[in-house]
Amino acid sequence: MLTRAVEFLFVLLLLAGVPALSFLTTRGSRIRQAPRPALYFSAVLSQWFLAGVGAVVMYFTSQSLAATGFRMVSFSAFFRWAVTLTLISLTTMVLILFLERRGWWPEESELVRHLLPETRQEELWCIFILAPTAALCEEYLYRGLLFSQLSGWFHSVSWSWVISSVIFGLAHVYQGLSGVVRAAVLGALLAYPVIRLGSLYPSMAAHLLIDAVALVWLGPAFLRRRPSL
């Protein structure tokens, strides 16, 4: 009974709590005036806090690390999946940004534009702290622990895949509609090797590379200026 209650509260936290807090926090104008390193630091803290909550959930539900995706794979499989995921995801991202620039896709939010690094220090923050934190914590929470719990509930890989991807998309509600859709698609892609290999490591590596490239290169290249009407 306790196990089910803990699992339910954790899923509810990711499904409703994280999106609601993200939405409420980003509605105010003060956040758009805050220094970017302070926002990066806040994001890192919140993600590690959620990862800590996930560790507590694992303890109470007696889940093993292997059951949540911490399984070793061969280097060739790791490299092949990480590179494939990265290339597909970045290609999709470029297409979406191109469509947005042409006015054929929902425009990015002001907050997303504000979060793009502008100095070398901010770029280093993104590459060495923000991107690795997102890769480790989000993959563990959404493609690891959440996916494992949903699989146990629904006894269906397909439904667990879809639901975990949608929940991951909702966690990015602060990025607006475009960000929610993009994150959900990315989440679905990153879940595929977890389903095939039972390992989070290729998805973690790909997630790190995707975020680093998107924040330091793709975002500034496409979003630094608003598309002309």
Helices and strands as residue ranges (DSSP letters): H 2-12, I 13-17, H 18-27, G 30-33, H 36-61, G 66-68, H 75-101, H 110-115, H 120-125, I 126-130, H 131-138, I 139-146, H 147-154, H 157-170, G 173-175, H 176-197, H 201-213, I 214-218, H 219-223
